[in-house]
């Protein structure tokens, strides 16, 4: 892997991780369509860590509050401040953690084809479009999550294990479908990314340890820096854009990408 490939793939990871377009699909498609060599597990780790650092930094004050209130909730055995949201993030992560662990080999070996990405890109793009249309017609969207919302979003998030679905895309879709506001949905989706990305990094680190990969430290540092900066800027853009624009452009992008892949 050379310097150009490193920058391009790190940018793709940073930009697409928090947009509803599937970062995993793009990281699979670009090397296959460009005949680039596989970037390797070590690179996957550092670019995921870059996006993890970005979202933690953006939500640092909220995360600090979540940890504090969660601790008080455990000690005092009652709901304190944002402890319900903290529990929601934790509980919504359990399904994807279990499925990801049980089906890791199947996902890595059998679900990374261009054909599967093509259909998931189209199908879940349409589903996002339906959710966006319902959101625009909803007179009063909810800001607070109920426990049934946590369960539904958590279960739906397991679908993101299939490349092309998009973790942020399916959790945002789920939130909008059950009547949550865009602001509440996106914040919960992005907070959910923290434990999910962390689990993903841990699984990849185990694979790296088992394979004893040789790495290029310079390229890994470049990948980390580029992915973290691009991810942070993307989060800022996306959250600000929610106030002035619909998410329909992402639906259109997914459909165009899916049609393009069908024509290959």
C-alpha positions in Angstrom: 0.0 0.0 0.0 1.4 3.4 -1.0 0.9 6.9 0.3 -1.9 7.8 -2.2 -3.9 4.7 -1.3 -3.4 5.5 2.4 -4.8 9.0 2.1 -7.7 8.0 -0.2 -8.8 5.1 2.0 -8.4 7.1 5.2 -10.5 9.9 3.8 -13.2 7.4 2.7 -13.3 5.9 6.2 -13.4 9.3 7.9 -16.1 10.8 5.6 -18.3 7.8 5.3 -18.3 6.4 8.8 -20.8 8.9 10.1 -22.8 9.5 6.9 -25.6 7.0 6.0 -23.7 5.6 3.1 -21.6 2.7 4.6 -17.9 3.1 5.2 -17.3 -0.7 5.1 -18.8 -0.9 1.6 -16.6 1.9 0.3 -13.5 0.5 1.8 -14.3 -2.8 0.1 -15.3 -1.3 -3.2 -12.5 1.1 -3.8 -9.6 -1.4 -3.7 -11.7 -3.9 -5.8 -12.6 -1.4 -8.5 -9.1 0.2 -8.6 -7.1 -3.0 -8.4 -5.3 -1.7 -5.3 -3.9 -4.3 -2.9 -5.8 -5.1 0.2 -5.0 -2.5 2.9 -4.6 -5.0 5.7 -6.1 -5.4 9.1 -3.6 -3.0 10.8 -4.8 -0.1 8.5 -8.4 -1.0 9.3 -7.6 -0.6 13.0 -5.9 2.8 12.8 -8.6 4.4 10.5 -11.3 3.1 12.8 -9.4 4.4 15.8 -9.2 7.8 14.0 -13.0 8.0 13.6 -13.4 6.8 17.2 -11.2 9.7 18.5 -13.1 12.1 16.3 -16.6 11.2 17.7 -15.3 11.0 21.3 -13.7 14.5 21.0 -16.9 16.0 19.5 -19.1 14.6 22.2 -16.6 14.8 25.0 -18.8 16.9 27.3 -21.9 14.7 26.8 -19.7 11.5 27.2 -18.3 12.9 30.5 -21.9 13.5 31.7 -23.0 10.0 30.7 -20.2 8.4 32.6 -20.8 10.5 35.7 -24.6 10.0 35.7 -24.2 6.3 34.9 -21.9 5.9 37.9 -24.3 7.7 40.2 -27.2 5.6 38.8 -25.3 2.4 39.8 -24.4 3.8 43.3 -27.8 5.3 44.1 -29.8 2.7 42.2 -32.1 5.3 40.5 -32.2 7.3 37.3 -29.8 10.2 37.5 -29.6 12.9 34.8 -28.5 11.3 31.5 -28.1 7.8 33.0 -31.0 6.5 31.0 -29.3 7.6 27.8 -26.1 5.8 29.0 -28.0 2.6 29.6 -29.6 3.0 26.2 -26.2 3.2 24.5 -25.0 0.1 26.4 -28.1 -2.0 25.8 -28.4 -1.1 22.1 -24.8 -2.3 21.7 -25.4 -5.8 23.1 -27.2 -7.3 20.0 -24.6 -6.2 17.5 -21.8 -7.3 19.8 -23.3 -10.8 20.1 -24.0 -11.2 16.4 -20.7 -9.7 15.4 -18.8 -12.2 17.6 -20.8 -15.2 16.6 -20.8 -14.6 12.9 -17.4 -12.8 12.5 -16.0 -15.4 10.0 -19.2 -15.6 8.0 -19.4 -11.8 7.6 -15.7 -11.5 6.7 -15.6 -14.3 4.2 -19.1 -14.5 2.7 -20.7 -11.0 2.8 -18.0 -8.8 1.4 -18.9 -9.2 -2.3 -19.7 -6.4 -4.7 -23.1 -8.1 -5.4 -24.2 -8.0 -1.8 -23.0 -4.4 -1.4 -25.0 -3.5 -4.5 -28.3 -4.8 -3.2 -27.9 -3.6 0.4 -26.9 -0.2 -0.9 -30.1 0.1 -2.9 -32.6 -1.6 -0.5 -31.5 0.2 2.6 -31.2 3.5 0.6 -34.9 3.1 -0.2 -35.7 2.3 3.4 -33.8 5.5 4.5 -35.8 7.4 1.9 -39.1 6.1 3.4 -37.9 7.1 6.9 -37.0 10.6 5.6 -40.4 11.1 4.0 -42.2 10.0 7.1 -40.0 12.4 9.2 -41.0 15.4 7.0 -44.7 14.6 7.5 -44.4 14.1 11.2 -45.8 17.1 13.0 -44.2 16.3 16.4 -41.1 14.2 16.6 -40.0 12.9 20.0 -36.8 14.1 21.6 -36.6 11.4 24.3 -36.0 7.7 23.8 -38.2 5.1 25.4 -36.9 1.6 26.2 -38.7 0.1 23.2 -36.8 2.6 21.0 -33.5 1.4 22.5 -34.4 -2.3 21.8 -35.6 -1.5 18.2 -32.6 0.5 17.3 -30.2 -2.0 18.8 -31.8 -4.9 16.9 -31.8 -2.9 13.7 -28.1 -2.0 14.2 -27.2 -5.7 13.8 -28.1 -5.4 10.1 -25.1 -3.0 9.7 -22.8 -6.0 10.1 -23.6 -6.6 6.4 -21.5 -4.4 4.2 -23.5 -1.8 2.4 -26.2 -1.4 5.0 -24.4 1.4 6.9 -24.4 1.5 10.7 -25.3 5.2 10.9 -27.7 4.7 8.1 -29.7 1.9 9.7 -29.8 3.5 13.2 -30.9 6.8 11.8 -33.5 5.1 9.7 -34.8 3.1 12.7 -34.9 6.3 14.8 -36.9 8.2 12.2 -39.3 5.3 11.6 -40.3 5.2 15.3 -40.9 9.0 15.4 -37.7 10.3 17.0 -36.5 13.8 15.9 -33.5 14.0 13.6 -31.5 15.6 16.3 -32.2 12.9 18.9 -31.7 10.1 16.3 -28.4 11.4 15.0 -27.0 12.0 18.5 -28.0 8.5 19.7 -26.6 7.0 16.4 -23.3 8.7 16.8 -23.0 7.9 20.5 -23.7 4.2 19.6 -20.8 4.3 17.2 -18.3 4.6 20.2 -18.8 1.1 21.7 -19.4 -0.4 18.3 -16.2 0.9 16.8 -14.3 0.0 20.0 -15.6 -3.6 19.7 -14.7 -3.7 16.0 -11.1 -2.5 16.8 -10.7 -5.1 19.5 -11.8 -7.9 17.2 -9.4 -6.8 14.4 -6.5 -6.5 17.0 -7.1 -10.1 17.9 -6.8 -11.1 14.2 -3.6 -9.1 13.8 -2.1 -10.7 16.9 -2.9 -14.2 15.5 -1.6 -13.3 12.0 1.5 -11.4 13.2 1.2 -8.8 10.4 4.2 -6.7 9.3 3.1 -3.0 9.3 4.4 0.3 7.8 4.3 2.6 10.8 4.5 5.8 8.8 1.5 4.9 6.6 -0.5 3.9 9.7 0.2 7.3 11.4 -0.9 9.1 8.2 -4.1 7.0 8.0 -4.9 7.7 11.6 -4.4 11.5 11.3 -6.4 11.8 8.0 -9.3 9.6 9.2 -9.6 11.4 12.5 -9.6 14.9 11.0 -11.9 14.0 8.1 -14.3 12.3 10.5 -14.4 15.2 12.9 -15.1 17.7 10.1 -17.8 15.3 8.7 -19.6 15.1 12.0 -19.6 18.9 12.3 -20.9 19.3 8.7 -23.6 16.6 9.1 -25.0 17.9 12.4 -25.1 21.5 11.2 -26.6 20.4 7.8 -29.5 18.7 9.6 -30.9 22.1 10.5 -31.1 23.3 6.9 -31.3 20.2 4.6 -33.0 16.9 4.2 -31.2 13.6 4.3 -32.6 12.8 0.9 -29.3 13.6 -1.0 -27.8 10.6 0.8 -30.7 8.4 -0.4 -30.1 9.6 -4.0 -26.4 8.9 -3.7 -27.0 5.4 -2.5 -29.4 4.7 -5.3 -27.0 6.1 -7.9 -24.1 4.0 -6.4 -26.3 0.9 -6.4 -27.3 1.4 -10.1 -23.7 2.0 -11.0 -22.6 -1.2 -9.4 -25.5 -3.1 -11.2 -24.1 -1.9 -14.5 -20.6 -3.3 -13.8 
